[in-house]
Amino acid sequence: FTVTTHVSFKARSQYDQCGLMVRVNAENWIKMGIEAEDTAVSRLGSVVTNLGKSDWATQDISADVTERWYRLSRNGNDFLLEQGADGEAWQQMRITHLHAGAPQVEVGPYACSPIGRDFWCRFSLVEITPNVWRLPD
């Protein structure tokens, strides 16, 4: 499958974040999105948690960015994470693997404000389609 979303947001506190998530269980999951850091910079990135151990892949992005498109595609236990500004030109964030894959997973948008209040976000699209990520034969 491929899941696509568009989100607009207004971060108020450090760590306010929103994006897409895929989850097998509490020990095996992936999330991608923008996380607020301070008034100048946020982190565009992803977290992959396998068997309870997480790794982070981030890059700085201006805190002035207040909307983003995200796309996550699954092939078996492999996942392609992409983001973009317009929903047409996609930039790869990473390709990753969930070690404890499952035939069925939970997938969709997520948002949280772990230390603050008044975080606002709006998901204007959540779409699940057949897989657009084709692996070579």
N, C-alpha and C positions, 0 to 999 in steps of 0.2 A: 504494500500500500504506500501511498504518499499522503501526508497530511500537510495542509497549508493553512496559515493564518496571517492576518494583518492585525496589528495592535497599535493603538495610540495610548500614550501614558504621560503622567506628570508625577515624577518622583519628588518626594518631600523629605525623605530620610535616607541615610546611608543604607545600602543593601535592598532598597525597594527594587523589585524585579518582576518581569513577566516575559512569557514566551511559550514554547512548546515543551512537552514532556512525554516520554514513553516509559512505562513502568511494568516490570515483571512482578516485583515485590519490593519490600523495604530495603533489601540488600542489593538489588539489581535494577538500575534505572539510568535514564539520560535526561538532561534538561538543557535547553538552549535559550538564550535571551540576552537582554541587556540588564545589568545590575548597576544601580547608582552607587557612585563612590563619594564624590563631593560636588561642589557647584561648577567645577571645570571639566571633570572627566568621569566617564562611566566605563564599565567593562562589557564589551561584546564578547560573549563566550559560551562555553558549554562545560558541563560536568558529566563525566561518565563514572558510574559506580558499579563495580563488578565484585560480587561476593563481599560486599561491605566496604570495599576500598575504593576511594574516589581519586580521580585525577581531573585537573582543571586545565582548560585551554582558553586563554583570554587575550584580547587586544584592547588597547585604549580606544575610546570613541568619545567625541565631544558630548558633554552633558546637555548641549543644546538639541541633540537628536531626541525627538519625542514620538517617533513612530517607526515601525519596522515591519517587514514581511519575513516570515520564517517558513521553511519547508523541510520536512523530515521524511525520508524514504527508507523503506525496509526491504532487504533481500535476505531471507533466512534470519540469521542472527547478526547480520551486518547492517549498519545504518549510515546514510549520507545526510549530513546536516548542512543546510544552506540558508543564506540570508540575503536580503536585498532591500533597496530603498523604494522600488516601484512595483514589485511583484512580477516583473518580466525578466530583468537581468539578475541572475542568481550568482552569488559568490559562495564557493565552498568554504565551510568552516572547518569541517573534518569528516573523515570516514572512520567509523569505530565499530566495535563489536561488543555484544553482551554475551558473556560466557555462559550464563544460566538462562539461555533463551527459552522461550515457551511458544507453543503454537498460537496462543492468544495473549495479547498484552493490552494494557490500558494506555490510551494515547489521547492527548488533547492539550488545550491551553492550561497554563498555570500562572498564578500571580501571588506574590506575598510581600509583606512588609514586616520583616522579623523584629525590627526595633522601633518602628515609627508608627505614625498615624496619618490619615488623610491621603494615602497613596491612591491615585485614581488611574484606572486603565480601562480601555474598551477594546474588546475583540470584535471587529466589524465583519470578520469572515473566519469560519472554521470549516474546512472542506477536506473530506477524505475521498481519494480517488484511486483508481488503479495505479500501480507503481510507474513513475516516470523515469526511474533510475535503472538503466540497463547495464548489466555487467557483461564484459566480453565473454564469448563462448570459450 
